[in-house]
Amino acid sequence: MSSFEDYVYRNIAKQVKKYRLAHGYTQEQLSEMLSKNLKYIGHIERCERKISNTVIIKLLDILQIQLSEFYSFDELYKWN
């Protein structure tokens, strides 16, 4: 995985966790809402699996989060 790709997935994982906790859901509850394996969100949050755009869209719909808000990462990427 390229360093930029790693940056994107690492920050997506942070956002998933941030918004999951803000809504008071456990990893298992959110996985179930997404019709995924009960450990799915845990794998995403630990960057052990890549999340698809389809799942991101469903996640944002469930949590009622705008795309622009979700992809507003706290950390900026620094190209060499």
C-alpha positions, -999 to 999 in steps of 0.1 A, spaced: 0 0 0 14 34 -9 19 59 19 -9 81 5 -33 51 4 -22 42 40 -29 79 50 -64 77 35 -74 44 51 -59 53 84 -79 85 85 -111 68 74 -106 44 103 -103 73 127 -135 89 113 -155 57 115 -145 53 152 -151 90 159 -186 90 145 -195 56 158 -186 67 193 -204 100 189 -236 81 181 -231 57 210 -228 25 189 -206 -4 197 -185 -19 168 -209 -49 168 -240 -28 166 -227 -7 137 -215 -39 119 -250 -53 123 -266 -22 109 -243 -25 79 -253 -62 75 -216 -72 80 -198 -97 102 -200 -86 138 -162 -79 138 -162 -59 106 -161 -24 121 -133 -35 144 -113 -46 114 -119 -13 97 -110 8 127 -77 -12 131 -70 -9 93 -70 -46 89 -96 -44 61 -103 -18 34 -138 -3 34 -156 0 1 -173 31 -12 -206 12 -11 -202 6 27 -190 42 33 -222 55 16 -244 32 37 -225 42 68 -229 79 62 -266 74 55 -270 55 88 -251 80 108 -265 110 88 -231 125 80 -222 146 50 -194 134 27 -175 166 31 -176 163 69 -165 127 69 -136 133 46 -124 164 65 -94 148 81 -76 164 110 -42 154 96 -29 168 63 -9 145 40 27 157 32 40 146 -1 78 142 -3 
